[in-house]
Amino acid sequence: MTVPYELADAADADVVAWAQEGHESAFRELIRRYQRPVFSLIYRMVRDRETAEDLAQETFVKVLNAIDTYRPEHKFSSWIFKIANNTAIDQLRRKELDTLSLEGAPDAVTPERQAATALQIGSGGESPLEEIEARELGAQIEAAIGKLRPEYRACIILRHVEGRPYEEIAEILGLPLGTVKTYIHRARGELRELLGPVRD
Amino acid sequence: MTDEHNLPNNPAEDPALERQLAGLPMLVPGATFMERVLRHVRIPYPLWFLRVRAWAKGWVTGPRGWGMLATFSVVTAATWGVALAVAVRTRSLSQAAIANLAGPIWTAASAATSAQLHAAWTWLLGALPATGMQLEVLVASYLGIAALSAVGLWRLARTPAHTRNVSHVAR
């Protein structure tokens, strides 16, 4: 296989093929492409920054060390999200993290730990007042997502935050398409209830 | 009839909610995340390296390896022999010079080997009574070990059972 002139413009399958040939630049490109979506998914599932970073790292290590086993018939994104979701679900099973706090992880008791585990939401270029309102609304939405069941949470994040189609979500979560639609439907209903006063 | 058929397929069921969800930002891991990951990733060797390694491994391992070793030894000895003969013939290296160079080395090596063997034998004869072991037993043990080594070498060198008598299959 020839070297893609610009790795950033290459399709996932090409970058993976390049990685399979042992080129570190391709590994870096895959991490660069997926570190934010994977980290965001895991963060919103486990709601703790340090844990999310560890799990995201675990996800990438699993995927990249098994890169030889990847088959191009499947989407690379589905594969990595599937492993990320399974890793997050395993963590949730190991340790229940029930409450979301924008000020930090539920088990953060010191100011340093709260700062280390707090959500970092970037500015969208609004005015200070709009930014505060956006942050508050974002916090409410994050809190509401955090109260969903893990299965609903994964579905709603993949559908509405990551923008994945229903079919891919079904593949990632290993669920029938109908079940995914049901989960998303119910999750929306729960979110509407939880966000009702805020949205008005 | 499943739930799937009863549900709206249009994702824009609640545009306001979906807009709010879509507005959630992508979160960013720490600055050193990539390096942290790469420290734990085994990057495969390049293809050309794997091909060369497989080729070389095919030549130096297995039954063919012994042939390679013998060929290499003979070729090396022959090369040095020819080079020495050519050097003598072209008189760039005289026989006297070879004798002057090789003589002392050979003498020193022989003397050192003899001295070491003599010292080892003397020590052995001196130490044997202390162990309570008869010289005959020691010699028999040594020969046994040598025989076992020979058997092991033969088993190692012979053609593996699963590759014997399969040439007709390959055809």
Interface residues (C-beta under 8 A of the other chain):
Chain A: Q20 E21 G22 H23 E24 F27 R28 I31 R32 Q35 R36 P37 F39 S40 Y43 R44 A52 E53 A56 Q57 F60 V61 L64 N65 I67 D68 L119 Q120 I121 G122 G124 A134 L137 G138 I141 E142 I156 R159 H160 V161 G163 P176 L177 G178 T179 K181 T182 H185 R188 L191 R192 L195 R199
Chain B: T2 D3 E4 H5 L7 P8 N9 P11 E13 D14 A16 L17 E18 Q20 L21 A22 G23 L24 P25 M26 L27 V28 P29 G30 F33 M34 R36 V37 L38 H40 V41 R42 I43 P44 Y45 P46 L47 F49
